[in-house]
Amino acid sequence: MRVAAAQLRSTPDPGINAGLVAEWAARAADAGAQLVVFPEAMMANFTVKLAPLAQTLDGPFVTRAREVAAAHGVWVVAGMFEPADDGRVHNTVIATDGDRVHHYRKQHLYDSFGSQESKTVKAGTDLVTFEALGTRIGLATCYDVRFAEQFINLRRAGAEVVCLPTSWAPGPQKVDQWQLLVRARAMDAQAFVLGADQAGDPNPDDNPKSRAPLGVGYSLVAGPLGEVVAKLGANDDLMVADLDLDRVPAARAAIPMD
């Protein structure tokens, strides 16, 4: 199974970002990827008020993602925002092949390091997995990666690949934490975890907005024993990796965890 992570910085404009999804999905398909994962907040980044931009699952952003997936014969996974029933939004990840649309609403909100995501985002409650490309795929988002139980439950639900769109806010030791957590959660899930982060700032010392809640980059794929299968640096880039799915049942047989 060939997968890709599109590591880029989304803008505040959903229309522009839908165009970026089309552009990067085409690049991934040209590289032979069957599934391409975009970052959290791909529809609109965290520098703007989210509620006025939130869209339903039949809105223009998801509609464009479906069209792109169908046109290129790939699964597209990307972060967006849906209206919630209390005036906040849901931080949602959609996965579509053009026909089907699965969605996961982020369960663990980033109320840490001085941020309070819960002020504007309503947490989801459901674990989400689905069958695609001859395997079972699970969905999680960014701060979820700090919660081992969610990934253990994804393993119990049969997920062999977990897509993890992320907008990992920069700060001291945040890159180290990100890489360690993705590898640890892959070991908990005994699965491949594909962490796709927003790109980092290439010139942080010259950019006063470099600490905006966007990303650090360093997207990576970790395997079922916690090994790094593929990784990127900080800047805009496309990561392509081949996953040997036979390694998932082999790891689970060698290291029983239930």
LOKE-90108 format. One record per residue (C-alpha): x negated, y negated, z. Coordinates in Angstrom, 3 decimals. Layout:
% LOKE-90108
<east: X&north: Y&up: Z>
...
***
This chain:
% LOKE-90108
<east: 0.000&north: 0.000&up: 0.000>
<east: -1.545&north: -3.304&up: -1.067>
<east: -0.580&north: -6.346&up: 1.003>
<east: -1.483&north: -10.011&up: 1.006>
<east: -1.479&north: -12.896&up: 3.466>
<east: -1.042&north: -16.404&up: 2.074>
<east: -3.031&north: -18.642&up: 4.429>
<east: -2.072&north: -22.236&up: 3.723>
<east: -0.626&north: -25.281&up: 5.426>
<east: 3.063&north: -25.901&up: 4.884>
<east: 4.337&north: -29.471&up: 4.609>
<east: 7.341&north: -31.177&up: 6.254>
<east: 9.281&north: -30.821&up: 2.956>
<east: 11.209&north: -27.548&up: 2.363>
<east: 11.360&north: -28.166&up: -1.394>
<east: 7.594&north: -28.521&up: -1.686>
<east: 7.108&north: -25.479&up: 0.520>
<east: 9.436&north: -23.352&up: -1.610>
<east: 7.219&north: -24.250&up: -4.549>
<east: 4.160&north: -23.147&up: -2.583>
<east: 5.837&north: -19.810&up: -1.886>
<east: 6.385&north: -19.373&up: -5.624>
<east: 2.782&north: -20.306&up: -6.442>
<east: 1.121&north: -18.096&up: -3.827>
<east: 3.461&north: -15.152&up: -4.362>
<east: 2.502&north: -15.188&up: -8.040>
<east: -1.175&north: -15.114&up: -7.051>
<east: -0.567&north: -12.211&up: -4.707>
<east: 1.364&north: -10.273&up: -7.354>
<east: -1.420&north: -10.886&up: -9.868>
<east: -3.798&north: -9.326&up: -7.321>
<east: -1.607&north: -6.233&up: -7.161>
<east: 0.036&north: -6.919&up: -3.790>
<east: 3.379&north: -5.292&up: -3.109>
<east: 4.092&north: -7.443&up: -0.049>
<east: 2.955&north: -10.991&up: 0.706>
<east: 3.253&north: -12.574&up: 4.140>
<east: 3.427&north: -16.341&up: 4.563>
<east: 2.960&north: -18.230&up: 7.850>
<east: 5.495&north: -19.106&up: 10.490>
<east: 7.209&north: -22.458&up: 9.768>
<east: 6.613&north: -22.015&up: 6.049>
<east: 9.907&north: -23.759&up: 5.278>
<east: 8.832&north: -26.864&up: 7.247>
<east: 5.950&north: -27.311&up: 9.637>
<east: 6.148&north: -28.266&up: 13.297>
<east: 5.280&north: -31.945&up: 12.767>
<east: 8.927&north: -32.856&up: 12.056>
<east: 12.294&north: -32.543&up: 13.781>
<east: 13.572&north: -29.092&up: 12.922>
<east: 17.340&north: -29.297&up: 13.415>
<east: 18.000&north: -31.686&up: 10.502>
<east: 16.033&north: -29.393&up: 8.172>
<east: 17.418&north: -26.039&up: 9.325>
<east: 19.078&north: -23.895&up: 6.654>
<east: 21.297&north: -20.839&up: 6.630>
<east: 20.166&north: -17.560&up: 5.092>
<east: 22.029&north: -18.415&up: 1.899>
<east: 20.427&north: -21.876&up: 1.695>
<east: 17.958&north: -23.139&up: -0.898>
<east: 14.744&north: -21.939&up: 0.773>
<east: 15.828&north: -18.299&up: 1.110>
<east: 17.472&north: -18.413&up: -2.314>
<east: 14.174&north: -19.521&up: -3.860>
<east: 12.253&north: -16.877&up: -1.918>
<east: 14.632&north: -14.231&up: -3.255>
<east: 14.175&north: -15.466&up: -6.805>
<east: 10.395&north: -15.433&up: -6.433>
<east: 10.369&north: -11.927&up: -4.952>
<east: 12.570&north: -10.595&up: -7.742>
<east: 10.545&north: -12.315&up: -10.459>
<east: 7.250&north: -10.843&up: -9.274>
<east: 8.425&north: -7.485&up: -7.954>
<east: 7.088&north: -8.116&up: -4.432>
<east: 8.395&north: -8.370&up: -0.901>
<east: 8.134&north: -11.948&up: 0.412>
<east: 7.934&north: -12.504&up: 4.177>
<east: 8.050&north: -16.105&up: 5.401>
<east: 8.968&north: -18.268&up: 8.362>
<east: 11.966&north: -20.623&up: 8.284>
<east: 14.468&north: -22.272&up: 10.639>
<east: 18.172&north: -21.451&up: 10.930>
<east: 20.763&north: -23.554&up: 12.768>
<east: 21.590&north: -22.132&up: 16.203>
<east: 24.986&north: -22.397&up: 17.869>
<east: 23.844&north: -24.889&up: 20.517>
<east: 22.247&north: -27.613&up: 18.381>
<east: 18.797&north: -26.025&up: 18.447>
<east: 17.374&north: -23.805&up: 15.707>
<east: 16.272&north: -20.209&up: 15.415>
<east: 12.625&north: -19.690&up: 14.465>
<east: 13.329&north: -17.028&up: 11.858>
<east: 11.246&north: -14.750&up: 9.648>
<east: 12.879&north: -13.494&up: 6.474>
<east: 11.770&north: -10.537&up: 4.380>
<east: 13.188&north: -10.144&up: 0.887>
<east: 12.611&north: -8.206&up: -2.300>
<east: 15.117&north: -10.396&up: -4.107>
<east: 18.014&north: -8.065&up: -3.471>
<east: 17.824&north: -7.365&up: 0.245>
<east: 17.212&north: -10.000&up: 2.944>
<east: 16.191&north: -8.973&up: 6.456>
<east: 15.719&north: -11.552&up: 9.185>
<east: 14.134&north: -11.648&up: 12.619>
<east: 14.585&north: -14.433&up: 15.167>
<east: 11.548&north: -15.120&up: 17.347>
<east: 12.065&north: -13.746&up: 20.859>
<east: 9.152&north: -15.246&up: 22.800>
<east: 9.024&north: -19.026&up: 22.600>
<east: 5.848&north: -21.054&up: 22.941>
<east: 6.366&north: -22.712&up: 26.329>
<east: 2.636&north: -22.779&up: 27.026>
<east: -0.390&north: -25.080&up: 26.954>
<east: 1.910&north: -28.069&up: 27.495>
<east: 4.321&north: -27.209&up: 24.658>
<east: 8.008&north: -26.381&up: 25.118>
<east: 9.322&north: -24.686&up: 21.992>
<east: 12.482&north: -23.738&up: 23.881>
<east: 13.617&north: -27.371&up: 23.866>
<east: 14.287&north: -27.160&up: 20.146>
<east: 14.382&north: -23.402&up: 19.434>
<east: 16.813&north: -20.777&up: 20.703>
<east: 15.270&north: -17.340&up: 21.278>
<east: 16.431&north: -14.297&up: 19.386>
<east: 17.138&north: -10.958&up: 21.050>
<east: 16.920&north: -8.232&up: 18.406>
<east: 14.008&north: -6.030&up: 17.405>
<east: 13.885&north: -5.780&up: 13.602>
<east: 12.501&north: -3.031&up: 11.381>
<east: 13.460&north: -1.958&up: 7.871>
<east: 12.548&north: 0.595&up: 5.214>
<east: 10.537&north: -0.663&up: 2.247>
<east: 7.697&north: 0.477&up: 0.001>
<east: 7.849&north: 4.009&up: 1.336>
<east: 7.321&north: 3.030&up: 4.965>
<east: 8.997&north: 1.231&up: 7.883>
<east: 8.079&north: -2.420&up: 8.391>
<east: 8.545&north: -4.466&up: 11.576>
<east: 8.715&north: -8.230&up: 12.054>
<east: 7.322&north: -10.455&up: 14.804>
<east: 6.297&north: -14.102&up: 15.061>
<east: 3.294&north: -15.947&up: 16.503>
<east: 3.642&north: -16.090&up: 20.329>
<east: 5.286&north: -12.664&up: 20.295>
<east: 1.748&north: -11.323&up: 19.875>
<east: 1.089&north: -11.949&up: 23.575>
<east: 3.817&north: -9.462&up: 24.576>
<east: 2.676&north: -5.864&up: 24.281>
<east: 6.093&north: -4.342&up: 24.992>
<east: 7.560&north: -5.738&up: 21.783>
<east: 4.901&north: -3.997&up: 19.716>
<east: 5.264&north: -0.781&up: 21.710>
<east: 8.973&north: -0.907&up: 20.890>
<east: 8.199&north: -1.491&up: 17.224>
<east: 6.106&north: 1.690&up: 17.323>
<east: 8.965&north: 3.546&up: 18.970>
<east: 11.248&north: 2.270&up: 16.201>
<east: 8.892&north: 3.825&up: 13.653>
<east: 7.193&north: 0.720&up: 12.238>
<east: 3.936&north: 1.528&up: 10.467>
<east: 3.289&north: -2.044&up: 9.294>
<east: 4.092&north: -5.172&up: 11.327>
<east: 4.240&north: -8.567&up: 9.612>
<east: 3.276&north: -11.414&up: 11.955>
<east: 3.759&north: -14.905&up: 10.458>
<east: 2.068&north: -17.445&up: 12.694>
<east: 1.426&north: -21.141&up: 13.279>
<east: -1.272&north: -20.717&up: 15.932>
<east: -1.880&north: -24.091&up: 17.547>
<east: -5.567&north: -25.005&up: 17.760>
<east: -7.434&north: -25.450&up: 21.021>
<east: -10.322&north: -24.091&up: 23.094>
<east: -10.859&north: -20.344&up: 22.545>
<east: -7.655&north: -20.095&up: 20.502>
<east: -9.338&north: -18.357&up: 17.534>
<east: -10.852&north: -15.735&up: 19.830>
<east: -7.498&north: -15.203&up: 21.545>
<east: -5.702&north: -14.868&up: 18.211>
<east: -8.082&north: -12.261&up: 16.821>
<east: -8.165&north: -10.281&up: 20.073>
<east: -4.380&north: -10.261&up: 20.419>
<east: -3.691&north: -9.111&up: 16.870>
<east: -6.117&north: -6.223&up: 17.329>
<east: -4.665&north: -5.323&up: 20.729>
<east: -1.081&north: -5.344&up: 19.456>
<east: -2.094&north: -3.134&up: 16.523>
<east: -3.358&north: -0.635&up: 19.097>
<east: -0.085&north: -0.917&up: 21.042>
<east: 1.965&north: -0.404&up: 17.893>
<east: -0.495&north: 2.141&up: 16.489>
<east: 0.248&north: 0.427&up: 13.208>
<east: -1.213&north: -2.070&up: 10.778>
<east: -0.546&north: -5.636&up: 11.944>
<east: -0.768&north: -8.335&up: 9.284>
<east: -1.250&north: -11.712&up: 10.955>
<east: -0.749&north: -14.597&up: 8.504>
<east: -1.578&north: -17.955&up: 10.069>
<east: -1.289&north: -21.501&up: 8.815>
<east: -4.671&north: -22.637&up: 7.518>
<east: -6.951&north: -24.578&up: 9.828>
<east: -8.230&north: -28.075&up: 9.253>
<east: -11.437&north: -27.928&up: 7.170>
<east: -12.694&north: -31.231&up: 8.646>
<east: -11.401&north: -31.311&up: 12.240>
<east: -13.918&north: -33.891&up: 13.437>
<east: -12.747&north: -36.381&up: 10.801>
<east: -9.029&north: -35.772&up: 11.075>
<east: -7.092&north: -37.222&up: 14.033>
<east: -4.226&north: -34.812&up: 13.259>
<east: -6.442&north: -31.734&up: 13.388>
<east: -4.885&north: -30.656&up: 16.687>
<east: -1.344&north: -30.899&up: 15.353>
<east: 0.612&north: -27.677&up: 16.008>
<east: -0.134&north: -26.142&up: 12.625>
<east: -2.768&north: -23.412&up: 12.614>
<east: -6.368&north: -22.314&up: 12.929>
<east: -6.519&north: -19.915&up: 9.987>
<east: -8.445&north: -16.662&up: 10.504>
<east: -5.600&north: -14.497&up: 9.224>
<east: -6.384&north: -10.818&up: 9.592>
<east: -5.149&north: -7.279&up: 9.199>
<east: -5.822&north: -4.952&up: 12.121>
<east: -5.498&north: -1.178&up: 11.852>
<east: -3.861&north: 1.357&up: 14.189>
<east: -7.067&north: 1.794&up: 16.216>
<east: -7.570&north: -1.954&up: 16.545>
<east: -10.174&north: -2.230&up: 13.801>
<east: -10.323&north: -5.253&up: 11.491>
<east: -9.327&north: -4.179&up: 7.980>
<east: -9.573&north: -7.638&up: 6.383>
<east: -9.949&north: -11.215&up: 7.581>
<east: -10.256&north: -14.813&up: 6.420>
<east: -11.955&north: -17.971&up: 7.616>
<east: -10.245&north: -21.241&up: 8.460>
<east: -9.392&north: -22.703&up: 5.058>
<east: -6.640&north: -22.101&up: 2.493>
<east: -7.123&north: -18.621&up: 1.060>
<east: -5.354&north: -15.462&up: -0.066>
<east: -6.234&north: -12.249&up: 1.772>
<east: -5.561&north: -8.978&up: -0.047>
<east: -5.949&north: -5.615&up: 1.671>
<east: -5.215&north: -1.974&up: 0.914>
<east: -3.560&north: -0.067&up: 3.761>
<east: -4.011&north: 3.691&up: 4.071>
<east: -0.699&north: 4.508&up: 5.722>
<east: -1.788&north: 8.084&up: 6.437>
<east: -3.941&north: 6.614&up: 9.198>
<east: -0.858&north: 5.663&up: 11.214>
<east: 0.466&north: 9.181&up: 11.939>
<east: -3.119&north: 10.357&up: 12.383>
<east: -3.709&north: 7.734&up: 15.096>
<east: -0.405&north: 8.553&up: 16.788>
<east: -1.205&north: 12.269&up: 16.796>
<east: -4.716&north: 11.717&up: 18.139>
<east: -3.618&north: 9.278&up: 20.878>
<east: -0.103&north: 10.150&up: 22.113>
<east: 1.418&north: 7.169&up: 23.905>
<east: 4.934&north: 8.382&up: 24.772>
***
